């Protein structure tokens, strides 16, 4: 079954700032081409992560129902109560080619994200 949104990340950015870890997986350097941003506080696992898909209006805290991280991709499922907040997107799959700088490291970090 295909995800509602599928993205191939050609750029990955990891930002560690003020106790927040932010991972951005983007199709290009133009935000209009699509991106997935996930931000959380590793030292405070009780605080739900922020997820944003291609625009800040399509974002919310505590939106992740399920997260599967593999060696070259990840898939997330949005909580049903928040699907409308994401423009009726319920599932997102992001492929991270091996040649993507920082991609493997970002996937490793993402695998540590606490889910509820």
C-alpha distance (Angstrom), angle and dihedral (degrees) to the residues before:
residue distance angle dihedral
X1 . . .
X2 3.80 . .
X3 3.79 122.5 .
X4 3.79 120.3 -113.5
X5 3.81 88.3 -116.8
X6 3.78 124.7 25.2
X7 3.78 121.0 -172.4
X8 3.77 134.8 179.4
X9 3.79 109.0 -148.3
X10 3.78 111.5 -139.3
X11 3.81 91.3 168.3
X12 3.79 129.6 39.2
X13 3.75 125.1 -172.5
X14 3.80 126.0 -169.6
X15 3.79 118.4 -166.8
X16 3.81 122.3 -174.2
X17 3.79 107.8 -172.2
X18 3.81 134.7 149.8
X19 3.79 93.2 -14.2
X20 3.82 93.2 -50.2
X21 3.76 123.6 116.3
X22 3.79 113.2 -155.3
X23 3.80 123.4 -172.9
X24 3.79 120.1 -171.3
X25 3.80 120.3 -170.5
X26 3.82 109.1 -170.1
X27 3.78 135.3 -179.7
X28 3.82 89.3 -142.2
X29 3.79 140.7 -24.9
X30 3.82 88.5 -79.4
X31 3.84 109.6 86.1
X32 3.81 89.7 -150.8
X33 3.81 88.8 69.0
X34 3.80 89.1 66.1
X35 3.77 138.8 -94.8
X36 3.78 143.0 -175.1
X37 3.80 118.9 -139.8
X38 3.78 122.6 -168.4
X39 3.80 121.1 -177.7
X40 3.79 130.0 -179.8
X41 3.79 144.3 150.4
X42 3.82 107.8 -111.0
X43 3.82 91.7 -164.5
X44 3.80 91.1 53.9
X45 3.82 107.8 48.6
X46 3.82 90.2 168.9
X47 3.83 88.8 69.6
X48 3.79 109.8 85.4
X49 3.80 117.8 -126.3
X50 3.81 124.9 -108.2
X51 3.81 115.6 -122.7
X52 3.78 125.5 -167.1
X53 3.81 127.3 -178.8
X54 3.81 116.5 -159.1
X55 3.81 95.7 -42.8
X56 3.79 135.9 35.6
X57 3.82 90.0 -120.7
X58 3.82 86.7 63.7
X59 3.78 94.4 59.6
X60 3.78 140.2 96.1
X61 3.77 144.4 167.0
X62 3.80 117.1 -108.1
X63 3.80 92.8 14.7
X64 3.80 100.1 134.6
X65 3.79 114.9 103.7
X66 3.81 93.8 169.5
X67 3.80 137.3 -1.6
X68 3.79 127.3 -165.9
X69 3.80 117.2 -174.0
X70 3.78 122.0 -168.6
X71 3.79 133.5 175.4
X72 3.82 93.7 -88.9
X73 3.80 106.2 17.9
X74 3.76 148.0 16.5
X75 3.77 135.1 -145.8
X76 3.75 127.2 -158.2
X77 3.75 131.8 -169.2
X78 3.79 118.7 -150.6
X79 3.80 117.4 -134.2
X80 3.83 107.8 -99.5
X81 3.82 92.1 -123.1
X82 3.83 89.5 59.8
X83 3.80 101.7 41.7
X84 3.81 91.4 100.6
X85 3.82 89.0 54.5
X86 3.82 86.9 59.7
X87 3.81 95.8 51.1
X88 3.80 91.8 -94.3
X89 3.80 92.0 -55.7
X90 3.78 109.9 144.6
X91 3.79 102.2 168.7
X92 3.79 134.0 34.6
X93 3.78 127.9 -172.8
X94 3.80 121.6 -167.4
X95 3.79 120.9 -168.9
X96 3.80 116.3 -159.0
X97 3.81 112.1 -162.9
X98 3.80 115.9 -142.2
X99 3.82 89.9 -115.7
X100 3.82 92.4 60.3
X101 3.82 107.3 111.3
X102 3.81 110.5 -118.9
X103 3.79 92.2 2.9
X104 3.80 98.9 120.2
X105 3.80 91.9 46.3
X106 3.81 91.6 49.3
X107 3.80 91.7 50.5
X108 3.80 89.5 50.5
X109 3.83 89.8 52.0
X110 3.80 91.2 46.1
X111 3.80 90.2 54.1
X112 3.83 88.0 64.0
X113 3.81 92.6 58.2
X114 3.80 108.8 120.7
X115 3.79 112.3 -127.9
X116 3.76 127.5 -165.0
